[in-house]
Amino acid sequence: MATSAGCATPEAMWDEEAATVGFVAGPGKHLLPRLSGETAAQSGCFYALAQVGAAPASDGRLYVRDTAVSLIAHDLGHDFRLSHSSAEQCDGAVEAGTCRLAAYGDYYDVMGPPGDGSAR
């Protein structure tokens, strides 16, 4: 479906889509439109975008431009109030080396980096 609202105003886009398809928000309900490839050229249109949920069982809205399961799972995780998973990287030994937190560093968690190596 075409919307008059674009990626620059995702809340308006989600509202328009919800009204068109009859989506009623509520606990455990999530609105997930897949955007067309044409949206890649739009200002403010990300590969995927999700609201961070108020609670794990709350409702939420997100969009994706791809059907990759890891992408959908990652952004749906934000609806469930999950943050990006990081990893602690240490030079030398863990107890004696210099350590830092690496954002998106946990490659074994769905909330880590996507499988293609691009950042979200």
C-alpha positions as CSV (number, residue, x, y, z in Angstrom):
1,M,0.0,0.0,0.0
2,A,1.1,3.5,-0.6
3,T,1.1,6.0,2.3
4,S,1.1,9.8,2.3
5,A,3.5,9.8,5.3
6,G,7.0,8.7,4.6
7,C,10.0,7.4,6.6
8,A,10.7,10.9,7.9
9,T,7.6,10.6,10.1
10,P,7.4,6.9,11.0
11,E,4.7,7.4,13.6
12,A,2.4,8.9,11.0
13,M,3.3,6.2,8.5
14,W,2.5,3.5,11.1
15,D,-0.8,5.2,12.0
16,E,-1.8,5.3,8.4
17,E,-0.9,1.7,7.8
18,A,-2.7,0.6,11.0
19,A,-5.9,2.4,10.0
20,T,-5.8,0.9,6.4
21,V,-5.3,-2.7,7.5
22,G,-7.5,-2.5,10.7
23,F,-4.6,-3.0,13.1
24,V,-5.6,-2.4,16.7
25,A,-2.8,-2.0,19.1
26,G,-2.7,-4.0,22.3
27,P,-0.5,-6.2,24.5
28,G,1.4,-8.7,22.4
29,K,0.4,-7.1,19.1
30,H,3.0,-5.8,16.7
31,L,2.6,-3.9,13.4
32,L,5.4,-4.9,11.0
33,P,5.1,-3.5,7.5
34,R,7.8,-4.4,4.9
35,L,8.8,-1.3,3.0
36,S,9.5,-1.5,-0.7
37,G,13.1,-1.1,-2.1
38,E,12.1,2.3,-3.4
39,T,12.1,3.7,0.1
40,A,15.9,3.3,0.3
41,A,16.2,6.7,-1.5
42,Q,13.8,8.5,0.9
43,S,15.3,10.8,3.5
44,G,15.3,9.3,6.9
45,C,14.3,5.8,5.7
46,F,16.4,3.1,7.5
47,Y,17.0,-0.5,6.6
48,A,14.8,-1.2,9.7
49,L,13.4,0.8,12.5
50,A,11.6,-0.3,15.7
51,Q,10.1,1.4,18.7
52,V,11.6,0.3,22.0
53,G,8.7,-1.3,23.9
54,A,7.5,0.0,27.3
55,A,7.5,-3.6,28.6
56,P,8.2,-7.1,27.2
57,A,4.5,-7.8,26.8
58,S,3.6,-4.4,25.4
59,D,2.6,-3.7,21.8
60,G,4.9,-2.2,19.3
61,R,5.5,-1.0,15.7
62,L,8.5,-1.5,13.5
63,Y,9.3,-1.6,9.8
64,V,11.9,-3.5,7.7
65,R,13.0,-3.2,4.1
66,D,14.1,-6.9,3.9
67,T,12.7,-10.2,4.8
68,A,15.8,-11.6,6.5
69,V,14.8,-13.5,9.6
70,S,17.7,-12.1,11.6
71,L,16.7,-8.5,10.7
72,I,13.0,-9.1,11.7
73,A,14.0,-10.9,14.9
74,H,16.5,-8.1,15.9
75,D,14.0,-5.3,15.4
76,L,11.1,-7.2,16.9
77,G,13.5,-7.6,19.9
78,H,13.4,-3.8,20.3
79,D,9.6,-4.1,20.6
80,F,10.2,-6.5,23.4
81,R,12.4,-3.9,25.1
82,L,15.7,-5.5,24.3
83,S,18.8,-3.3,23.6
84,H,21.7,-4.1,21.4
85,S,23.9,-6.8,22.7
86,S,27.6,-5.9,23.2
87,A,30.7,-7.8,24.1
88,E,33.6,-7.1,26.3
89,Q,36.9,-7.0,24.4
90,C,40.1,-7.2,26.4
91,D,43.7,-6.8,25.3
92,G,45.9,-9.4,27.2
93,A,44.2,-11.2,30.0
94,V,40.7,-10.5,31.2
95,E,41.8,-9.7,34.7
96,A,45.0,-7.8,33.8
97,G,44.3,-6.4,30.3
98,T,42.6,-3.3,29.1
99,C,39.0,-3.9,28.4
100,R,36.3,-2.0,26.5
101,L,32.7,-2.6,25.7
102,A,32.2,-3.2,22.0
103,A,28.7,-2.2,20.7
104,Y,27.1,-4.9,18.6
105,G,30.0,-7.1,19.6
106,D,28.1,-10.3,20.6
107,Y,27.9,-12.2,17.3
108,Y,26.0,-15.0,19.0
109,D,23.0,-12.9,20.0
110,V,20.1,-11.8,17.8
111,M,20.5,-8.3,19.2
112,G,24.1,-8.2,18.1
113,P,25.2,-7.4,14.5
114,P,23.3,-8.6,11.5
115,G,24.6,-11.6,9.6
116,D,25.8,-9.5,6.7
117,G,28.0,-7.3,8.9
118,S,26.2,-4.1,8.3
119,A,25.2,-1.9,11.2
120,R,21.5,-1.2,12.0
